[in-house]
Amino acid sequence: MSGFDLPAPDDLVALRQWAYMIDAVPPQDYAPVLDMLHQWFGDRYIIRRTHALWWATDRDPRTSTEPTIIEPALQQFVMKLLAPSPRAARPNAAS
């Protein structure tokens, strides 16, 4: 598996290894990594990367899980996308 090949959606072990490889040897350009994450998680999350953080916002403002996920390492970020924590507070009624 090369650094930018996204594993099959049901292969969680391969996904964790893929994220670990990206963390271990960061690429010069994160655009291909973001493209891969958009392919897999883009239906649920808006995903971006800042200088040092991975950032995802749930597209559903009334989600029952945490609406925003921020992690410094890709491996932790991907694991949180796969199994987000419960939402800390009820969604705002105006949302």
PABA-269019 format. One line per field, with one value per residue: residue number from 1; residue in one letter; x, y, z of N, C-alpha, C, CB in turn. Coordinates in steps of 0.02 Angstrom, whole numbers, plus 50000, padded with zeros to 5 digits. Glycine has a CB too. Example, Ala and Ser with C-alpha at 12.3 -4.5 7.8 and 13.67 -1.06 7.14 Angstrom:
<rs>
miba [1 2]
loba [a s]
n_x [50660 50642]
n_y [49716 49888]
n_z [50390 50354]
ca_x [50615 50684]
ca_y [49775 49947]
ca_z [50390 50357]
c_x [50660 50645]
c_y [49835 50002]
c_z [50390 50394]
cb_x [50565 50704]
cb_y [49776 49970]
cb_z [50452 50286]
</rs>
This chain:
<rs>
miba [1 2 3 4 5 6 7 8 9 10 11 12 13 14 15 16 17 18 19 20 21 22 23 24 25 26 27 28 29 30 31 32 33 34 35 36 37 38 39 40 41 42 43 44 45 46 47 48 49 50 51 52 53 54 55 56 57 58 59 60 61 62 63 64 65 66 67 68 69 70 71 72 73 74 75 76 77 78 79 80 81 82 83 84 85 86 87 88 89 90 91 92 93 94 95]
loba [m s g f d l p a p d d l v a l r q w a y m i d a v p p q d y a p v l d m l h q w f g d r y i i r r t h a l w w a t d r d p r t s t e p t i i e p a l q q f v m k l l a p s p r a a r p n a a s]
n_x [50043 50037 50080 49969 49861 49699 49630 49510 49339 49290 49400 49469 49589 49686 49659 49697 49835 49870 49846 49939 50059 50057 50068 50194 50284 50270 50190 50249 50147 49985 49869 49834 49807 49701 49608 49587 49530 49414 49349 49314 49254 49184 49046 48988 49066 49143 49302 49464 49633 49739 49889 49944 49844 49714 49548 49376 49206 49044 48920 48787 48696 48622 48674 48702 48824 48991 49006 49117 49279 49444 49610 49786 49861 49850 49812 49740 49640 49572 49525 49436 49345 49289 49230 49153 49139 49001 48888 48916 48822 48648 48592 48575 48416 48392 48470]
n_y [49941 50105 50271 50352 50274 50240 50131 49994 50031 49947 49898 49922 49905 49919 50053 50119 50089 50156 50291 50300 50286 50404 50498 50461 50486 50629 50701 50810 50885 50899 50888 50771 50681 50743 50735 50597 50578 50654 50576 50464 50509 50622 50632 50645 50736 50900 50925 50982 51046 51129 51222 51140 51054 50931 50947 50927 50954 50912 50885 50885 50987 50950 50836 50691 50662 50721 50881 50943 50893 50894 50862 50836 50734 50625 50490 50483 50572 50508 50394 50456 50507 50389 50340 50444 50542 50558 50698 50847 50940 50985 51017 51186 51260 51348 51304]
n_z [50000 49951 50013 49985 49950 49985 50103 50089 50133 50236 50300 50437 50506 50406 50373 50490 50488 50370 50408 50511 50437 50362 50466 50515 50410 50353 50211 50076 50023 50076 50005 49924 50029 50095 49990 49987 50114 50097 50001 50075 50198 50165 50142 50265 50339 50335 50291 50335 50339 50448 50482 50582 50625 50603 50548 50565 50526 50565 50443 50475 50573 50684 50738 50842 50889 50928 50856 50799 50759 50808 50789 50815 50757 50618 50632 50756 50722 50615 50684 50772 50679 50634 50750 50831 50982 51099 51082 51176 51218 51192 51024 50965 50961 50858 50755]
ca_x [50000 50076 50058 49907 49807 49651 49607 49438 49301 49278 49464 49489 49660 49724 49650 49740 49904 49877 49852 50003 50112 50056 50096 50265 50322 50223 50202 50263 50083 49931 49810 49811 49780 49635 49565 49568 49483 49350 49317 49287 49213 49155 48973 48968 49107 49183 49369 49519 49695 49775 49962 49963 49786 49661 49486 49315 49143 48989 48874 48721 48701 48586 48705 48704 48894 49027 48999 49182 49334 49508 49665 49851 49889 49802 49787 49688 49587 49534 49490 49380 49294 49256 49192 49152 49110 48934 48885 48918 48761 48597 48599 48536 48352 48394 48509]
ca_y [50000 50167 50319 50386 50228 50233 50062 49981 50059 49900 49874 49972 49895 49951 50125 50142 50086 50210 50353 50297 50299 50476 50533 50444 50518 50678 50718 50880 50914 50861 50887 50702 50651 50773 50706 50530 50585 50677 50519 50418 50540 50685 50634 50664 50790 50948 50910 51027 51042 51192 51211 51086 51016 50904 50978 50903 50979 50870 50921 50886 51028 50920 50772 50669 50653 50785 50913 50963 50850 50926 50820 50852 50676 50596 50426 50497 50605 50457 50353 50495 50510 50324 50330 50508 50542 50589 50771 50870 50978 50980 51068 51247 51255 51390 51271]
ca_z [50000 49950 50063 49968 49933 50040 50110 50080 50189 50291 50326 50488 50522 50352 50379 50546 50464 50321 50445 50546 50389 50346 50524 50522 50356 50325 50141 50061 50006 50107 49961 49909 50090 50102 49939 50009 50170 50069 49968 50124 50250 50141 50144 50333 50368 50298 50318 50314 50379 50461 50484 50628 50649 50560 50572 50532 50551 50541 50398 50508 50634 50739 50752 50912 50906 50930 50791 50773 50781 50795 50814 50784 50720 50572 50657 50805 50686 50579 50732 50796 50626 50633 50812 50867 51049 51101 51085 51246 51234 51140 50971 50973 50926 50798 50703]
c_x [50045 50045 49990 49852 49762 49627 49532 49400 49290 49342 49493 49563 49703 49718 49694 49813 49918 49888 49918 50061 50115 50085 50171 50309 50276 50240 50219 50197 50028 49869 49788 49781 49709 49586 49542 49518 49415 49313 49282 49237 49176 49080 48948 49003 49135 49252 49420 49579 49723 49849 49980 49905 49743 49596 49428 49254 49087 48942 48804 48725 48665 48613 48705 48776 48929 49027 49065 49236 49399 49562 49730 49878 49834 49772 49731 49627 49542 49495 49430 49325 49255 49211 49191 49119 49040 48939 48881 48854 48710 48610 48554 48472 48351 48432 48467]
c_y [50062 50216 50350 50339 50221 50161 50055 50006 50012 49874 49925 49965 49929 50027 50153 50141 50141 50277 50356 50313 50373 50516 50522 50480 50569 50696 50793 50918 50871 50856 50816 50667 50678 50745 50636 50533 50609 50620 50474 50450 50602 50689 50656 50726 50837 50943 50959 51016 51112 51175 51149 51041 50990 50926 50950 50932 50937 50913 50928 50927 50999 50850 50755 50656 50721 50817 50934 50917 50884 50882 50841 50796 50644 50531 50438 50529 50554 50413 50390 50502 50445 50313 50394 50500 50571 50665 50793 50907 50969 51033 51127 51240 51297 51357 51237]
c_z [50000 50000 50048 49945 49994 50044 50096 50142 50248 50323 50375 50507 50469 50355 50434 50524 50414 50357 50483 50498 50370 50404 50529 50471 50323 50253 50133 50051 50035 50063 49943 49970 50102 50051 49960 50067 50146 50035 50018 50172 50228 50141 50213 50359 50315 50330 50290 50359 50387 50462 50527 50649 50592 50590 50531 50566 50521 50499 50429 50572 50694 50757 50826 50935 50905 50861 50759 50802 50760 50827 50779 50740 50678 50600 50708 50772 50651 50628 50761 50743 50623 50693 50853 50936 51046 51105 51158 51266 51177 51086 50986 50933 50862 50741 50652]
cb_x [49952 50078 50108 49920 49835 49592 49623 49426 49236 49237 49514 49446 49677 49701 49576 49730 49917 49815 49793 50013 50102 49983 50061 50275 50349 50223 50141 50307 50076 49912 49825 49869 49825 49639 49602 49631 49511 49362 49369 49343 49257 49179 48944 48981 49164 49153 49390 49496 49748 49752 49998 49993 49745 49666 49490 49312 49134 48950 48870 48696 48673 48512 48775 48662 48929 49100 48955 49197 49329 49510 49650 49901 49919 49834 49844 49715 49616 49581 49538 49404 49328 49308 49221 49115 49155 48894 48824 48978 48778 48526 48582 48577 48295 48425 48556]
cb_y [50000 50198 50373 50435 50158 50282 50035 49905 50082 49842 49862 49965 49820 49925 50142 50097 50017 50214 50361 50229 50257 50499 50509 50369 50465 50741 50700 50886 50923 50892 50926 50661 50665 50849 50702 50492 50634 50735 50478 50387 50557 50697 50566 50606 50760 51022 50837 51101 50994 51225 51272 51115 51059 50825 51055 50825 51055 50839 50886 50814 51097 50915 50770 50606 50603 50775 50972 51038 50777 50999 50745 50870 50624 50582 50385 50543 50655 50413 50331 50566 50524 50269 50271 50561 50582 50561 50798 50915 51054 50990 51038 51309 51278 51458 51222]
cb_z [50061 49879 50069 49915 49911 50031 50180 50069 50164 50266 50268 50549 50527 50284 50393 50608 50432 50275 50495 50578 50326 50330 50588 50517 50303 50369 50098 49998 49929 50173 49897 49882 50152 50096 49871 50031 50223 50019 49928 50162 50308 50073 50127 50379 50408 50301 50302 50316 50345 50529 50512 50688 50694 50554 50567 50531 50534 50602 50331 50523 50620 50722 50725 50921 50858 50956 50797 50789 50750 50823 50802 50837 50769 50505 50689 50861 50635 50535 50790 50818 50558 50629 50854 50827 51098 51161 51044 51256 51244 51171 50902 50950 50972 50815 50734]
</rs>
